[in-house]
Amino acid sequence: MTAANARTTTKATPQEGAAPMASHMTRHEQTRNEYLSQRETLTDLQQRVERFSKGAAAAREEADSNDRRWRDLLRESNGELTKEIRQIKRSVSESRETAEELESMSGELQAPLIEQHIAVIDARRKYEVARQQAWGLEVEQAFEKATAALLDLPEGRHLLSLLPEVKRKTDHDVMSEPNHQNDGPADHRARIDEELAKRFQQKLAERLMGLTRRIDPEQETPAAPESLTVLRVVPLLACEQQYSGPKNSLQQRALHQQTH
């Protein structure tokens, strides 16, 4: 048995006149929609299995309860098989038959359920790869736009004008350290050059990250780009987190061979 063909997918409709979506965002949307579609089918199968299992458990509980009841009533009636006792006794077998059928129906869905879990895992992997790639590109583009916008501000241009001086300062600090004297073999000088670049980058990163801690939470800040909001990770469902079965078709075949 295979997963249901009919799937419902929610897709964003591009607004009229909107710019065409970048290829990495299109790939993200496609893989995200496919993942959500596969997950919807999984949810449906999971709910059916749970419904059958709960129904079977309830039927067995009812059968056990009625089994005790008709026996108690038979003793109370001194062995007289009344109509009520016969009805209750009959209901025991009916409830057990119902439980067996529901358990069989649940069992029939186990293989399709595993197949669908595997389909969801595969779709999730493709979605995560596409999301990570799109997120990386969008973060880079957003950062480039934000830093380029500094040139429109006097303070931004002043900050950029100070960068060469900051670089000279960090270079001087590095070269003042005994183990970074600029003499020796070429590989030693190459390591010094790497350290100079690293220290300058660290200086900028520490300063920028320090500024984020000084932002007043009450102060309004620009919202994140819409693309980054769209690229937020879709959280796993509980049934995905709790699944411990085969993760691919090879593992599924190996499990089938072990149990048959």
VEXNU-409417 format. One line per field, with one value per residue (C-alpha): residue number from 1; residue in one letter; x, y, z. Coordinates in Angstrom, 2 decimals. Example, Ala and Ser with C-alpha at 12.3 -4.5 7.8 and 13.67 -1.06 7.14 Angstrom:
BEGIN
nr c(1_2);
rest c(a_s);
u c(12.30_13.67);
v c(-4.50_-1.06);
w c(7.80_7.14);
END
This chain:
BEGIN
nr c(1_2_3_4_5_6_7_8_9_10_11_12_13_14_15_16_17_18_19_20_21_22_23_24_25_26_27_28_29_30_31_32_33_34_35_36_37_38_39_40_41_42_43_44_45_46_47_48_49_50_51_52_53_54_55_56_57_58_59_60_61_62_63_64_65_66_67_68_69_70_71_72_73_74_75_76_77_78_79_80_81_82_83_84_85_86_87_88_89_90_91_92_93_94_95_96_97_98_99_100_101_102_103_104_105_106_107_108_109_110_111_112_113_114_115_116_117_118_119_120_121_122_123_124_125_126_127_128_129_130_131_132_133_134_135_136_137_138_139_140_141_142_143_144_145_146_147_148_149_150_151_152_153_154_155_156_157_158_159_160_161_162_163_164_165_166_167_168_169_170_171_172_173_174_175_176_177_178_179_180_181_182_183_184_185_186_187_188_189_190_191_192_193_194_195_196_197_198_199_200_201_202_203_204_205_206_207_208_209_210_211_212_213_214_215_216_217_218_219_220_221_222_223_224_225_226_227_228_229_230_231_232_233_234_235_236_237_238_239_240_241_242_243_244_245_246_247_248_249_250_251_252_253_254_255_256_257_258_259_260);
rest c(m_t_a_a_n_a_r_t_t_t_k_a_t_p_q_e_g_a_a_p_m_a_s_h_m_t_r_h_e_q_t_r_n_e_y_l_s_q_r_e_t_l_t_d_l_q_q_r_v_e_r_f_s_k_g_a_a_a_a_r_e_e_a_d_s_n_d_r_r_w_r_d_l_l_r_e_s_n_g_e_l_t_k_e_i_r_q_i_k_r_s_v_s_e_s_r_e_t_a_e_e_l_e_s_m_s_g_e_l_q_a_p_l_i_e_q_h_i_a_v_i_d_a_r_r_k_y_e_v_a_r_q_q_a_w_g_l_e_v_e_q_a_f_e_k_a_t_a_a_l_l_d_l_p_e_g_r_h_l_l_s_l_l_p_e_v_k_r_k_t_d_h_d_v_m_s_e_p_n_h_q_n_d_g_p_a_d_h_r_a_r_i_d_e_e_l_a_k_r_f_q_q_k_l_a_e_r_l_m_g_l_t_r_r_i_d_p_e_q_e_t_p_a_a_p_e_s_l_t_v_l_r_v_v_p_l_l_a_c_e_q_q_y_s_g_p_k_n_s_l_q_q_r_a_l_h_q_q_t_h);
u c(0.00_1.34_0.70_-2.40_-2.02_-4.24_-2.30_-3.14_-0.35_-0.52_1.42_1.97_0.49_2.84_1.36_0.67_3.70_5.99_9.59_10.32_11.51_15.23_16.08_17.29_14.03_12.01_13.91_13.26_9.53_9.27_11.06_9.19_5.81_6.76_7.87_4.66_2.62_4.39_4.02_0.28_-0.06_1.98_-0.26_-3.34_-1.87_-0.68_-4.11_-5.79_-3.41_-3.98_-7.74_-7.76_-5.45_-7.53_-10.72_-9.24_-8.08_-11.52_-13.25_-10.98_-11.54_-15.30_-15.07_-13.09_-15.47_-18.57_-16.90_-16.53_-20.02_-21.96_-20.08_-20.89_-24.54_-24.71_-23.53_-25.97_-28.85_-27.86_-27.00_-30.15_-29.17_-31.38_-31.89_-29.66_-26.86_-27.11_-26.95_-23.93_-22.23_-22.89_-21.45_-18.14_-17.44_-18.68_-16.35_-13.40_-14.12_-14.28_-10.95_-9.30_-10.54_-9.35_-5.96_-5.77_-6.62_-3.93_-1.43_-2.18_-1.13_2.25_4.16_2.62_3.29_6.98_7.13_5.59_7.99_10.85_9.27_8.97_12.59_13.78_11.62_12.80_16.45_15.97_14.04_16.75_19.48_17.52_16.60_20.19_21.44_18.73_19.19_22.94_22.49_19.74_21.76_24.73_22.56_20.80_24.13_25.57_22.53_22.71_26.43_26.05_23.36_26.02_27.45_24.25_24.86_27.61_28.21_28.59_31.12_33.01_33.08_34.44_37.11_38.35_38.76_42.32_43.39_41.83_43.64_46.98_46.28_45.55_48.58_50.78_49.37_50.08_53.59_54.42_54.05_57.37_56.26_55.16_58.41_58.49_61.63_62.31_61.26_58.49_56.00_56.45_55.68_52.63_51.35_51.85_49.83_47.05_47.12_46.97_43.87_42.26_42.79_41.30_38.25_37.86_38.05_35.24_33.10_33.49_32.60_29.51_28.31_28.93_26.68_23.82_23.93_23.50_20.29_17.37_14.64_12.06_13.51_11.92_14.26_13.72_12.03_14.04_13.78_10.68_12.83_14.51_11.11_9.98_13.17_12.53_12.85_9.63_9.61_9.34_6.05_5.93_5.50_8.67_10.67_9.48_9.97_12.75_12.15_14.02_15.29_15.59_14.45_17.61_16.98_13.32_14.24_16.70_13.99_11.55_14.05_14.63_10.90_9.93);
v c(0.00_3.40_6.85_8.67_10.50_13.40_15.97_19.49_22.03_25.66_27.84_31.56_33.34_35.96_39.45_41.14_43.00_41.31_40.64_37.07_34.85_34.03_30.46_29.56_30.83_28.93_25.75_26.36_26.89_23.73_21.51_23.06_22.47_18.89_18.26_19.71_17.65_14.42_15.32_15.88_12.37_11.03_12.83_11.31_7.79_8.33_9.51_6.50_4.08_5.83_5.79_2.06_1.29_3.32_1.72_-1.75_-1.00_0.37_-2.70_-5.08_-3.15_-3.34_-7.08_-7.74_-5.65_-7.38_-10.78_-10.20_-8.75_-11.65_-14.13_-12.11_-11.84_-15.57_-16.28_-13.75_-15.44_-18.86_-20.06_-18.79_-17.62_-14.57_-12.51_-9.77_-12.22_-13.73_-10.26_-9.27_-12.61_-12.13_-8.62_-10.00_-11.94_-9.06_-6.59_-8.95_-9.50_-5.73_-5.34_-7.99_-6.35_-2.90_-4.36_-6.00_-2.70_-0.97_-3.68_-3.29_0.36_-0.30_-0.89_2.15_4.20_3.28_4.05_7.44_8.17_7.44_9.71_12.49_12.02_12.25_15.31_16.94_16.37_18.00_20.86_21.47_21.52_23.97_26.11_26.30_27.30_29.93_31.22_31.60_33.59_35.77_36.55_37.56_39.77_41.38_42.08_43.57_45.86_46.94_47.72_49.48_51.66_53.01_55.01_57.07_58.26_60.68_58.49_55.47_57.17_58.34_54.80_53.46_56.16_54.94_51.32_51.77_53.34_50.50_48.03_49.74_49.67_45.93_45.26_47.17_45.20_41.90_42.85_44.01_40.48_38.60_35.57_37.70_39.43_39.83_37.86_34.23_31.79_32.49_30.19_32.18_35.43_33.79_32.84_36.43_37.69_35.27_36.45_40.10_39.46_37.34_39.93_42.72_40.61_39.67_43.33_44.26_41.27_41.89_45.55_44.83_42.09_44.40_47.00_44.52_44.18_47.95_48.11_49.34_46.65_49.43_51.10_50.22_48.39_47.54_44.20_41.34_40.98_39.06_36.44_35.57_35.28_32.85_30.84_30.12_26.40_24.40_22.59_18.82_17.23_15.03_11.91_12.84_13.37_10.11_7.92_5.37_3.04_2.66_5.93_4.73_1.91_-0.15_-0.19_-0.99_-4.01_-5.21_-4.96_-6.83_-9.67_-9.93_-10.17_-12.56);
w c(0.00_-0.95_0.47_-0.68_-3.96_-3.05_-1.07_-0.06_-0.30_0.69_-1.70_-1.60_-4.59_-6.01_-5.95_-9.25_-10.47_-7.92_-8.93_-10.04_-7.21_-7.15_-8.09_-4.60_-3.10_-5.71_-4.85_-1.16_-1.75_-3.87_-1.37_1.57_-0.08_-0.96_2.61_4.05_1.58_2.53_6.19_5.76_4.35_7.25_9.74_8.15_8.32_11.88_12.97_11.37_13.10_16.43_15.91_15.13_18.06_20.51_19.19_19.60_23.14_24.05_22.56_24.48_27.70_27.13_26.39_29.57_31.64_30.24_30.57_34.31_34.52_32.97_35.15_38.28_37.25_36.55_40.10_41.54_39.65_40.96_37.45_35.74_32.22_31.93_28.80_30.18_30.90_27.39_25.83_27.89_27.15_23.44_23.55_24.86_21.68_19.53_21.28_20.98_17.31_16.83_18.66_16.49_13.29_14.38_15.35_11.93_10.24_12.29_11.39_7.68_7.92_9.60_6.35_4.57_7.71_7.67_3.93_4.56_7.40_4.99_2.36_4.94_6.08_2.47_1.78_5.01_4.08_0.67_2.25_4.87_2.22_0.06_3.08_4.30_0.85_0.41_3.95_3.46_0.25_1.70_4.83_2.69_0.47_3.45_5.13_1.94_1.59_5.21_5.07_1.71_3.27_5.66_2.76_2.70_6.26_7.40_10.44_8.21_5.96_9.03_10.38_7.11_7.05_10.43_9.36_7.93_11.23_13.20_10.93_11.56_15.31_15.37_13.13_15.57_18.52_16.80_15.69_19.23_20.51_20.84_18.85_15.90_14.95_11.17_10.54_9.91_7.18_4.69_6.38_9.62_7.79_6.19_9.64_10.78_7.81_8.71_12.32_11.24_9.12_11.85_14.59_12.47_11.65_15.30_16.28_13.90_14.84_18.58_18.15_16.06_18.39_21.34_19.76_19.56_23.35_23.71_21.66_23.72_23.56_23.78_20.69_17.38_15.03_11.36_10.78_9.32_5.54_4.48_2.78_6.09_7.77_5.06_5.60_9.27_9.98_9.98_13.35_13.45_14.42_17.50_15.34_13.41_16.59_18.16_15.08_15.58_12.62_9.32_7.85_4.25_1.94_2.58_6.31_5.66_3.51_6.15_8.82_6.61_6.11_9.87_10.66_7.84);
END
